[in-house]
Amino acid sequence: MSDWVSLFSGGKDSSWALYRALQQDLDVSRLLTIHPAGDSYMYHTPATELAGLAAESIGIDLVEVAPDDFGADDVEDASAQGDAELEPMEATLRELAADGDLDLVGVTAGAVESEFQTSRIQAMCDRLDIDLFAPLWREDPVELAEAMFDAGFEIRIVQVAAYGLDESWLGRRYDADALDELLDLRAEYGVHPLGEGGEFETYVLDGPHMDRRIAMDTEAVWEGDRGHLSVRNARLV
């Protein structure tokens, strides 16, 4: 056996990394979701409570870790913060690697441009003597988005925090029309078309790697210049 673990939030980037791994016949036997209690430098945080439904639809066992609040809203040393946030993930991977039922050979990650995140994940893989599969790394963001659309991903925007993105973007489908508007906002405000700078966060409700779609009832929570969707109920349909 050669088992892979997918670092998985359910957002578009980690979902695309998983999808590409499955396309390349990597034996992904676990999804690993970290649920930060508050803000995070290393992890996607919105709507991770849907990970169980996503895993059920995908058909891969899920491992969930809920660390204490990282205190990421009051940080003096970002580098030390990133290292500290990585610790629960690395500890969990070490436990999985020690499990006789799992022959851990690598992890998948959805990093696009963040050297901060990717360098730490790569260093972790080096320490664990495993491989890193990061198919989005330094690829053209517009081409990546278009590939997701073409593959049939249904992606919803679940959080926004950037000039030009108002409450109307919450719950909106991330599709070709949205991308066109985001490219206009990139020219005006510098918004990244994949939200790589934290401008927006997404969740994948359906795709070719999923047997059933996630349906969710939500409420928009707007906080002056940013907002998120609060998930009231979710189910597979």
Secondary structure, DSSP 8 states (H G I E B T S, - for coil): --EEEEE--SSHHHHHHHHHHHHTT--EEEEEEE--SS--SSS--TTGGGHHHHHHHHT-EEEEE------TTS-S-HHHHHHHHHHHHHHHHHHHHHSTT--EEEEE---SS-HHHHHHHHHHHHHHT-EEE-TTTT--HHHHHHHHHHHT-EEEEEEE-STT--GGGTT-B-SHHHHHHHHHHHHHH---TT-TTSSEEEEEEE-TT-SS-EEEEEEEEE-SS-EEEEEEEEEE-
